[in-house]
Amino acid sequence: MKIVVDADACPKNALQLCLKVGAEYAVPVWTVASFNHNVVSDHHIVVGNAPEEVDIKVVNISAAGDVVVTQDWGLASMVLGKPAYCLSPSGREYHRENIEFLMEEREVKAKLRRGGGRTKGPAKRTPADDRQFDSALRQIMERYATQTQPGNKL
């Protein structure tokens, strides 16, 4: 198991929590970002600045049982097929049951923007977001530990 962070758009607080929780659970944290970002991590992968380059690298290095942290619903959709755990920096866990709805919502908003409309961006990050993310990440780590006990199947 490893934690893989789409570090291009990950808030610093969420990244720091990944590093902290990863250290507590002895799970390596891998960060992936384009060369435009300055990310401090023991396991950092720098990619080019082409569209979707970070997403492709995250998909390629993630495996079943990993935790992927991303705000990108398209990337979340791909890693859920591994099957990996997937979590937003605000602490929302993506599941196969909710990702299809999110992808449809993304398409509707993109269509609106292409037609000249406007959509709201994400809300400003709050300390409650940090607490929710920390809690959700720890719950995933505990769930994984329970599922990988001898005699249990992932």
C-alpha positions in Angstrom: 0.0 0.0 0.0 1.0 3.6 -0.7 -0.6 7.0 -0.7 -0.4 8.7 -4.2 -1.1 12.4 -4.3 -2.1 14.4 -7.4 0.0 17.2 -6.1 -0.7 19.7 -8.8 -3.8 21.0 -7.1 -3.6 19.4 -3.7 -3.8 22.0 -0.9 -0.7 22.1 1.3 -2.5 21.2 4.4 -3.9 18.0 2.8 -0.4 17.1 1.6 1.0 17.6 5.0 -1.7 15.4 6.5 -0.9 12.7 4.0 2.8 12.8 5.0 1.9 12.7 8.7 -0.6 9.9 8.4 1.6 8.0 6.0 4.5 8.2 8.6 2.2 7.0 11.4 1.1 4.0 9.4 4.5 3.3 7.9 3.0 3.8 4.4 5.0 5.6 1.8 3.6 8.8 0.2 4.2 9.4 -3.4 3.6 12.8 -4.9 3.2 13.6 -8.6 3.3 17.1 -10.0 4.3 19.0 -13.1 7.7 20.8 -13.1 5.8 24.0 -12.4 5.2 23.0 -8.8 7.6 22.9 -5.9 6.7 19.8 -3.8 8.7 18.5 -0.9 8.3 14.7 -0.6 10.6 11.7 -0.1 9.0 10.1 -3.2 8.3 12.8 -5.7 7.8 12.3 -9.4 8.1 15.3 -11.7 6.3 15.2 -15.0 6.0 17.6 -17.9 3.4 20.3 -18.3 1.2 18.6 -20.9 -2.5 18.2 -20.2 -3.3 15.1 -18.2 0.3 14.1 -17.8 0.0 14.0 -14.0 -3.2 12.0 -14.2 -1.5 9.4 -16.5 1.4 9.0 -14.1 -0.8 8.7 -11.1 -2.9 6.0 -12.9 0.3 4.2 -13.9 1.9 4.1 -10.5 -1.2 3.3 -8.4 -2.3 -0.2 -7.7 -5.0 -2.2 -5.9 -5.2 -1.1 -2.3 -3.4 2.2 -2.7 -5.0 5.5 -1.6 -5.1 8.2 -4.3 -5.7 11.8 -3.3 -7.2 14.0 -6.0 -9.8 16.6 -6.8 -10.1 15.3 -10.4 -13.2 13.2 -10.8 -12.0 11.8 -14.1 -8.8 10.6 -12.4 -10.8 9.2 -9.5 -12.9 7.3 -11.9 -9.9 5.6 -13.4 -8.2 4.6 -10.2 -11.4 3.2 -8.7 -11.1 0.5 -11.4 -7.7 -0.7 -10.0 -9.4 -1.0 -7.3 -7.7 1.7 -5.3 -9.2 3.9 -2.6 -9.8 7.5 -3.7 -10.2 10.5 -1.6 -10.6 14.3 -2.3 -8.5 16.7 -0.3 -11.7 17.8 1.5 -12.2 14.3 2.8 -14.9 13.1 0.4 -14.3 9.4 -0.5 -15.1 8.5 -4.1 -16.8 5.2 -4.6 -18.0 3.3 -7.7 -21.5 4.1 -6.5 -21.1 7.9 -6.6 -18.5 8.5 -9.4 -20.8 8.1 -12.3 -23.1 10.9 -10.9 -20.0 13.1 -10.4 -18.8 12.5 -14.0 -22.3 13.4 -15.3 -22.2 16.6 -13.2 -18.8 17.5 -14.6 -20.0 17.1 -18.2 -23.1 19.2 -17.5 -21.0 22.0 -16.0 -18.4 21.8 -18.9 -21.2 22.1 -21.4 -22.6 25.2 -19.6 -19.1 26.8 -19.6 -18.6 26.0 -23.3 -21.9 27.8 -23.9 -20.6 30.9 -22.1 -22.1 30.2 -18.7 -20.3 30.3 -15.4 -20.0 27.8 -12.6 -18.8 28.3 -9.1 -15.3 27.1 -8.2 -14.5 25.2 -5.0 -15.2 26.9 -1.7 -12.3 28.3 0.3 -10.5 25.6 2.4 -11.4 25.6 6.1 -10.0 23.9 9.2 -13.1 21.6 9.1 -11.9 20.4 5.7 -8.5 19.5 7.2 -10.2 17.6 10.1 -12.6 15.8 7.6 -9.7 14.8 5.4 -7.6 13.6 8.3 -10.5 11.5 9.6 -11.3 10.0 6.2 -7.7 9.1 5.4 -7.3 7.4 8.8 -10.6 5.5 8.3 -9.3 4.2 4.9 -6.0 3.2 6.5 -7.8 1.3 9.3 -10.2 -0.4 6.8 -7.2 -1.5 4.7 -5.4 -2.9 7.8 -8.6 -4.8 8.8 -9.1 -6.2 5.3 -5.5 -7.4 5.0 -5.5 -9.3 8.2 -4.7 -13.0 7.6 -7.8 -14.8 6.5 -9.5 -11.7 5.0 -9.7 -10.8 1.4 -9.2 -7.3 0.0 
